[in-house]
Amino acid sequence: MPETEDFLMYIDFETPMYVIGHYYLTGSVAFLLNLIVIYLIIYHGLKLDTYKFYLLAFQTSCIISDLNISLFMQPIGLFPLPSGYSCGLGRSIFRLTTHIHSTITTLLMSAQIEVLTICFLRKHKAIMNLSSIRKSSDIKYFCIYFMCISFSCLLALSIFVSSESKEDQMRYVDQFYPSLSQKFRALDEFQFYMHNNRMMVFYILVFGGTTKTAIVVSSLVLRMLKALHQVKSQLSPGTLSRHRIALRCLVLQFMTTPIAFVPPCMLAVVVWFPTQYSQVMSWFALMCMTTHSIVNSTVVILTYPEFRKAVMFWKSISGPKR
């Protein structure tokens, strides 16, 4: 990447403390909101029936993913070079490498979107059963669930095998970026992803998985809306409202996912089209990514009437007495 040479002087190897502070702040708020949502699902989600366990699985995936990136990983990019390091508890206590952290983060983020897809499939099964005399096969859906989770494992495996050895990474830096060799050596640990065929497989899987999810979710939503319209005269107002609310919440949750998945795409953009602001842009992209769970939890609380009523009740009893 010879065009990157002009911007090497703008790469800062010092840890930006405001980014670390942001990780701790958003991680704490997201953790608290996720716990509130989990509590609401368990104790105020009686109308959700067995679907609440799927929603609970998604919120659990959110809380694990948030803790991983904001507490255990805390990534710091060295863009426009495809490199960076981690300085969270996973590195300082458990001595995990940045590459292992990247693999875990890829697995958790992919699993998060796949679990949300499974929530759509579970709601699709329930609504389709309303409009069909013959119940849908559980085995068929469980096979699809298994394929969703398997894709997350495949995606994580693809980035895991894409890394070169530390010696090869350092040799690459010495050859193409000699002015930065000493700065890279001064780091406690770092990861430099080189462009190779294995990395291309990872990019293809990411693009294919994103396209697959968008198509699957869109088709499921259209089918569910059509099915609810067909059977609305056969359902009680309460049952119809319950399914519509759950579907609306799922759609809104899905609409928040770009907050988590656009920033990683932005990282690719600043590598392919480097500028003097590439590194700062990468930091803000990572900071933006950690706010996804906060927005998602807020959507869940505001969308489900029973959750919203419970939170408003807490607010009313905690207000000033007159």
N, C-alpha and C positions, 0 to 999 in steps of 0.2 A: 504493500500500500504506500507507494512513494508520495502520493498526494498528502499523506498524513504527516510527513516530515515537517511541514511548515507550521504545524500546530503542537509539536512536541513540547515547546517551551511553556505552553499554557497548562500542562499537566501538573497538578499539585499532588505530591505524595504525602502531604500532611493530612491527618484525619480531621475532617470538618466536624467540629463538636456540635454545631447546630443540627447537623443531620442525625447524629447519635441522640441528641436531645429529642428530636422529632420522633425517632423510633421508640424511645421510652414513653413519650407522651401519647402518641397514637396507639401504641401497643397496650398501654394501661387502659385507655378509654375503650378500645375495642374489646379487650378482655372483660371489662365490667359490663358493657352492653351485651356481649354474647352470653354472659352468665345470666343476665336479666331475661334475655330471650329464651334461654334454655329453661329457666324457672317458669316462665309463662307457658311454654309448650307443655311442660310436665303437669303443672297444677291448674292451668286455665285453658288448656287445649282439649277439653272433653269433646267438643263438637267435631274435632278433627279425626276422631276414631283412630284406626291403626295408621292412618297417614301421618300422624304426628311423629311416629318413630322415624319416618323418612326425613321429615323436616328437622327432627332432632339430630339425625346423622349429618345433615348438611351443616347445621350450626356447630356441631362438634368438629367437623372438618375445617370450618372457618377459624375456630378458636385455636386449633393446633397449628394451622398455617400462620396465623398472626403471631403466636408465640415463637414460632421458628424464625420468621424473618425479622421481627422487631426486638427479640431478646437473645436468641441463640446465634443467629447469623450476623445481622447488622452489616449488610454489604456496602462497600465503598468502591465505586467504579474509578478506573483510570483511563477513561475514554478521552479521545477517540480510539485508543488501542482497545482491542477486545480483551480487557484484563481487569483485574480488581483483587480486592482482598476482603476478608471478613474480620470483625473485631468484637463479636458478641461473646456470650458465655460459652458457646460451642467451641470457640477457638481458645479462649483464655483458660477454661477449666478442662474441657474434654479433648483439646488439641485436635479438633477436626479440621481438615483442610478446606480451603475455599471450594475446591472441586466437589468434595463430598457434600458440603453445604448446598452447592448449586444443584446437585443431583436430588437431594432431599427436598429442596424448594420446588423443583420441577415436578417431582412426584406429588407433593402435597397440593400444589396449585392445580395440577391436572386432575387430581382426584376430587378436588373441590368442585370443579365444573362438571365432572362426570357424575358426582353424587347429585348435583342439581338436575342433571339430565335424567337421572333415575327417578327423582321426585316428579318430573314431568311424566315419565313413563308410568309411574304408579297412579298418578291422577288420571292419566289417559285410560288406564285399565278400568278404574272405577267408573268413569263416565261412559265408556264404551259398554260396560256391563248393564248400564241403565237402559241403553237403547237396543240391547240384544237379548233374545231369549236364551241363547247359548252363551255361557260364561267363557271368558277368555282363559286360555291355558296358562296356569301359573308357571309351568316349566318353560314356556316360550319366553315369558318376561324375565325369569331368573337367568336364562341363557343370555339375554340381552344385557342384564345387569352385569353378568360376569365379563362380557365382552367390553363393557365400558371401563370396568376396573382394570382389565388386562391391558387396555390401551394406555392407561396412565403408567403402568409398570413398563410397557414398551418404550414410552416416551422418556421415562427416567433412565432406562437402560441405554437408550441411544445417546444421551448426553454423557452418561457415565463412561462409555467406551470411546468417546470422541477426544478425550484428553491425551496429550502427549506426556512423556515423562518430564520431571522437573529439569533434568539435564538438557533435554531437547528444547524445552521452553527457554531456558537460559541461553542456550546456544543460538536460538532464533533471535532473541533480543540482542545478543552480542553482534550478530551478523547484520541485522537490519536497523537496529536502534542503539548503536554503541554509546550515544550520549546519555542514555538512560540506564545503562548497565549497572552502574554503581548504586543508583537509587533503587532499582529492583532488588539488588543483592542486600541492601540495607533493610528491606522489609522482613518482618518475621516470617511471613508466608504470603504467597500470591498465586493467582491462576491466570495463565495467558492462553486463550483459546485460539489455536491456529486454524486457518481455513484448510480443511481436508475433506475427504469423501464422507467420513463418519459424521462430521459436522453438517454436511449437506443433507444427510439422511435425517438428522435432527430437525433441520429447518423444514424439510418436506413434511415430516410428521406433524410439526406444529401447524403448518399451513393446512394440511389435510384434516387434522383434528378440529381446527377452528371452523373450517368449512362444513365438516360433518356435523358438528354440534349445531351450527346455525340452521342447517337444512332440517335436521331431525326435530329441533325444538319448534321451528316455524310450522312444519307439517303437523306436528302433534297439537299445537295450539289451534290451527285451523280445523282439524278434525274434531277436537273437543268442543269448539264453539258451534260447529255444525251439529254435533250430536246433542248438545244442550238445547239448541233451538228446536230440534225435532221432538224432543221429549218433554219440553217445558210444560205442556198441557197435562202430562201424566204425573208430574211431580208436585209436591206441596211447595208453597212459597219458601218455606224454611230450608228444605232440601236443595231447591234450585239456587237459593241465595248462598248457601254454604259452599256449593261447588263453584259458583261464579267468583266468590271472594277468594277461595283457594287458588283458582286459576289466575285471577288478577294479581295476587301476591306473587305467584311464581313468575309471571311475566315481568313484573317490576323488579324482582330479584335478578332475573336474567339480564335485564337492562342495566343493572349496576355492575355486571361483570367486566365491561370494558375498563372500569377504573383499575382493575387488577391486571388486565391482559394487554391493554394498549401501551402502558409504560415499558414492558419488555420489548415490544415492537419498536418503541422509540429508541431503545438502546441500540437496536440493529441499525436504525436510521442514522444515528450519530456516528456509527462506525463506517457506514457506507458513504456518508456525506459529511465528512469532518469539518468542524469550524473551531474557532478559538473558544467557543462556549460549549463545546461538546461535553466536557466533564461536568460542568455545572448543570447542564440540561439532564445529564444522566442522574445526578444526585436528586434533582427535583422529581424526575420520573419515578425513582425508587421511593421517595417520600410520598408521592401521590398514590403509589400502589398500596401502601400500608393503610390508607384511609378507606379501602373498599369495605371492610367488615363493619366499620362504623356506619356507613351509608346503608349497607344491607340490613343491619340490625334495626336501624331506624325505620326502614321500609316495612319490615315485618311487624314491628310494634304498631305503626300507624295504619297498616292495611287490615289486620284482623281486628274486628270490633271488640271481641272479648279481651284481647291484649290491650287495646287502647283504653277500654273501660277500667281495666285493672290498674294501669299506670295513672290514669286520671284520678282514680280512687286514692292511690297512694299520695298523689299531689294534694288532694283535698284534705286528707286527714293529717298531713304534715304542715298544712297552712296555719296561719295565726288564728287563734281562738278569739271569738268575740262574745 
